[in-house]
């Protein structure tokens, strides 16, 4: 694990001296329209990779292309649409040929928040369709190209997958699923020498904060007053804490550094904790008993106590 906010970048630079040369120089990134995906696409483009940047809307691809070199190619890729995934894989396969892929970055994701008791199952399913089943579908489809290119797979997790917070259960559960999927995939692909890594960032400055807050406000207005009143105080404080975290978040470029290391280093990590907040939350979750950890979160976020 590398904490990039606490001197990890120097270790990153040192280890990259021992980077290996893959058979291919092509990388596929899902969810490259904005935020972490866009930052990774631009960073790898600058490093000389041919980046296939997955976007859902042509305008996002055009905007990304304006900031990149001529080798970055936006491709339409909706991870919840089997036809879109298939079409994207055929486009990529035709362009990389026998060289295959150097890497696949599974970055596409959304955040669903709210009290477990109130969230409709449709919202839970939407969360898992994008963050989990979409990742599996993309990985299954592009694995032959990864195998051909002796490439690597990098899954974008979150510290929430190891240290869940109240009212963030759908998002945290989806990222916890990625922990298990990444571990199993890493073992299953050992015979072909395919490295698999998980990136677990803390608070990163991306549009997901505003998107989640907007959805939460819409759900808040739709919930019945009686049930909503039961959770109003705690939910409001969590929303305020999330807003504050978003304002103090680190730039997406720190995640791009971790992705670069996972893709290029001869000795990539299996997991990357990105940011001091991620490291602190991971270690507290590991070291503290559950009850003490619950008490600490309650105090920090100022959640209502037992009535």
C-alpha positions in Angstrom: 0.0 0.0 0.0 1.2 3.5 -0.8 0.1 6.7 0.8 0.6 9.3 -1.8 -0.2 12.2 0.5 2.6 11.2 2.9 5.7 11.0 0.8 4.5 8.2 -1.4 5.2 10.0 -4.7 9.0 9.7 -4.1 8.6 6.0 -3.7 6.5 5.9 -6.8 9.2 7.7 -8.8 12.0 5.4 -7.5 10.0 2.2 -8.2 9.2 3.5 -11.7 12.9 3.3 -12.5 12.3 -0.5 -12.7 9.2 -0.3 -14.9 8.7 -3.1 -17.3 8.0 -2.9 -21.1 4.7 -4.5 -22.0 4.0 -6.1 -25.3 1.4 -3.4 -26.0 1.2 0.4 -25.4 -2.6 0.5 -25.5 -4.9 1.1 -22.5 -8.7 1.1 -22.2 -10.3 3.3 -19.5 -14.0 3.2 -18.5 -15.7 6.2 -17.1 -13.2 8.6 -18.7 -15.5 11.6 -19.2 -14.6 13.5 -16.0 -12.9 13.2 -12.7 -10.5 10.3 -12.0 -11.1 8.7 -15.4 -10.3 11.8 -17.3 -7.2 12.5 -15.2 -5.9 9.0 -15.7 -6.6 9.2 -19.5 -4.6 12.5 -19.8 -1.8 11.3 -17.6 -1.3 8.0 -19.5 -1.6 9.9 -22.8 1.3 12.1 -21.7 3.4 9.0 -20.8 3.0 7.8 -24.4 0.2 5.3 -24.1 -2.5 5.0 -26.7 -5.5 5.6 -24.6 -9.0 4.3 -25.5 -11.1 6.6 -23.3 -14.5 5.2 -22.6 -17.3 7.8 -22.6 -21.0 7.7 -22.8 -21.5 11.0 -24.7 -19.6 12.2 -27.7 -19.3 15.7 -26.3 -17.3 14.4 -23.3 -15.0 12.6 -25.7 -14.5 15.8 -27.8 -13.7 17.8 -24.7 -11.2 15.2 -23.5 -9.5 15.0 -26.9 -8.9 18.8 -26.9 -6.7 18.4 -23.9 -4.8 15.4 -25.1 -2.4 14.3 -27.8 -3.4 12.8 -31.2 -3.2 9.2 -29.9 -6.0 9.5 -27.3 -9.2 8.0 -28.8 -12.6 8.4 -27.2 -14.8 5.4 -27.6 -18.5 5.1 -26.7 -18.6 2.7 -23.8 -21.6 2.3 -21.4 -20.7 -0.4 -18.9 -24.3 -1.2 -18.4 -25.0 -1.9 -22.1 -23.8 -5.2 -23.5 -24.0 -4.0 -27.1 -21.9 -0.9 -26.2 -19.2 -3.0 -24.5 -19.1 -5.5 -27.5 -18.9 -2.6 -30.0 -16.1 -1.0 -28.1 -14.1 -4.2 -27.8 -14.4 -4.8 -31.6 -13.2 -1.2 -32.2 -10.2 -1.6 -29.9 -9.3 -5.1 -31.2 -9.3 -3.9 -34.8 -6.8 -1.1 -33.8 -4.4 -3.0 -31.5 -4.3 -6.2 -33.6 -1.9 -8.8 -32.4 -0.4 -6.5 -29.8 -3.4 -6.6 -27.5 -3.7 -4.3 -24.5 -1.2 -3.1 -21.9 -4.0 -2.4 -19.4 -7.6 -2.1 -18.6 -8.7 0.5 -16.0 -12.1 -0.2 -14.7 -13.0 3.2 -13.4 -16.7 3.8 -14.3 -18.8 4.2 -11.2 -21.6 6.1 -9.5 -22.5 6.8 -5.8 -25.9 6.1 -4.3 -26.5 7.3 -0.8 -29.3 7.3 1.8 -30.7 5.3 4.7 -30.9 1.6 4.0 -34.5 1.5 5.3 -35.6 4.1 2.7 -33.7 3.4 -0.4 -35.7 1.6 -3.1 -34.2 -1.7 -4.3 -34.1 -0.1 -7.8 -31.4 2.3 -6.6 -29.4 -0.6 -5.0 -29.6 -2.5 -8.3 -28.5 0.6 -10.3 -25.5 1.0 -8.0 -24.4 -2.6 -8.5 -25.2 -2.6 -12.3 -22.6 0.1 -12.8 -20.0 -0.5 -10.1 -20.0 -4.3 -10.0 -21.8 -6.0 -12.9 -20.5 -3.4 -15.4 -17.0 -4.0 -14.3 -17.3 -7.7 -14.6 -18.9 -7.4 -18.1 -16.1 -5.2 -19.3 -13.4 -7.4 -17.8 -14.8 -10.5 -19.3 -15.0 -8.9 -22.8 -11.5 -7.3 -22.8 -9.6 -10.1 -21.1 -8.5 -11.8 -24.3 -6.9 -8.6 -25.4 -5.2 -8.2 -22.0 -3.9 -11.8 -22.3 -2.6 -11.2 -25.8 -0.7 -8.1 -24.7 0.4 -9.5 -21.3 -1.3 -6.5 -19.8 -2.7 -5.6 -16.4 -6.1 -4.9 -14.9 -6.7 -2.1 -12.5 -9.9 -1.7 -10.6 -11.0 1.6 -9.1 -12.2 0.8 -5.6 -12.5 3.2 -2.6 -11.6 3.4 1.0 -15.4 3.0 1.5 -15.0 -0.6 0.5 -12.9 -1.2 3.6 -14.4 1.3 6.0 -18.1 1.9 5.5 -19.9 5.0 6.7 -23.6 5.5 7.6 -26.0 6.3 4.8 -23.4 5.2 2.2 -24.2 1.5 2.3 -24.9 1.0 -1.4 -21.7 2.7 -2.6 -19.6 1.0 0.1 -21.1 -2.4 -0.6 -20.3 -2.1 -4.3 -16.7 -1.1 -3.5 -16.4 -3.9 -0.9 -17.5 -6.3 -3.7 -14.6 -5.0 -5.8 -12.2 -6.0 -3.1 -13.3 -9.6 -3.3 -13.5 -9.6 -7.1 -10.0 -8.1 -7.4 -8.5 -10.7 -5.0 -10.1 -13.6 -6.8 -9.2 -12.3 -10.3 -5.6 -11.8 -9.3 -5.3 -15.4 -8.3 -7.3 -16.8 -11.3 -5.1 -14.9 -13.8 -1.7 -15.9 -12.2 -1.1 -18.6 -14.9 -0.9 -15.9 -17.6 1.2 -13.5 -15.6 -1.6 -10.9 -15.6 -1.2 -8.5 -12.7 -4.4 -7.2 -11.0 -4.5 -4.2 -8.7 -7.1 -2.3 -6.7 -6.9 1.5 -6.2 -8.6 2.7 -3.0 -8.7 6.5 -2.9 -9.9 8.6 -0.1 -11.7 12.0 -0.8 -10.8 13.0 -4.3 -12.1 16.2 -6.0 -14.4 14.9 -8.7 -18.0 15.6 -9.9 -19.3 12.5 -8.0 -19.7 14.7 -4.9 -22.1 17.1 -6.6 -23.9 14.3 -8.5 -24.5 12.4 -5.3 -25.6 15.5 -3.4 -28.1 16.3 -6.2 -29.6 12.8 -6.2 -29.8 12.8 -2.4 -31.7 16.1 -2.4 -34.1 14.6 -4.9 -34.7 11.5 -2.8 -34.9 13.6 0.3 -37.9 15.5 -1.1 -39.6 12.3 -2.2 -39.4 10.3 1.1 -42.4 10.3 3.4 -42.3 12.8 6.2 -42.7 10.2 9.0 -39.8 8.0 7.9 -37.7 10.9 6.8 -38.0 12.5 10.2 -36.5 9.4 11.8 -33.3 9.9 9.9 -33.3 13.6 9.2 -30.7 14.7 11.8 -28.1 12.0 11.1 -28.6 12.2 7.3 -28.2 16.0 7.3 -25.0 15.7 9.2 -23.6 13.1 6.9 -24.4 15.3 3.9 -22.7 18.2 5.5 -19.6 16.0 6.3 -19.5 14.8 2.7 -19.7 18.3 1.4 -16.8 19.4 3.6 -14.8 16.4 2.5 -15.4 17.2 -1.1 -14.2 20.8 -0.5 -10.9 19.5 1.1 -10.4 16.6 -1.3 -7.2 16.0 -3.2 -6.9 16.4 -6.9 -7.6 13.4 -9.2 -3.9 13.6 -10.4 -2.8 11.7 -7.2 -4.9 8.8 -8.3 -3.4 9.0 -11.8 0.0 8.6 -10.2 -1.1 5.4 -8.4 -2.6 4.0 -11.7 0.6 4.8 -13.5 2.6 2.8 -11.0 0.2 -0.1 -11.1 0.5 -0.2 -14.9 4.2 0.4 -15.3 6.1 -0.9 -12.3 7.9 -4.2 -12.4 6.7 -4.7 -8.9 3.2 -3.3 -8.7 1.2 -3.3 -5.5 -1.9 -5.4 -5.1 -3.6 -2.5 -3.4 -3.0 1.2 -3.4 -4.3 3.5 -0.6 -4.4 6.9 -2.1 -4.4 9.9 0.3 -3.6 10.2 4.0 -7.4 10.1 4.8 -7.6 6.7 3.1 -4.7 5.4 5.1 -6.0 6.6 8.4 -9.5 5.2 7.8 -8.1 1.8 6.7 -5.8 1.5 9.7 -8.4 2.6 12.2 -10.9 0.0 10.7 -8.2 -2.6 11.0 -6.9 -1.8 14.5 -10.0 -0.6 16.4 -12.7 -2.9 17.8 -16.1 -2.3 16.0 -17.7 -0.6 19.0 -14.8 1.9 19.4 -14.8 2.6 15.7 -18.5 3.2 15.8 -18.1 5.6 18.7 -15.3 7.5 16.9 -17.4 7.9 13.7 -20.4 9.0 15.7 -18.2 11.7 17.4 -16.5 12.9 14.3 -19.6 13.2 12.1 -21.7 14.3 15.1 -24.4 11.7 14.5 -27.3 11.6 16.9 -26.9 9.3 19.9 -29.2 6.5 21.0 -32.5 7.9 22.1 
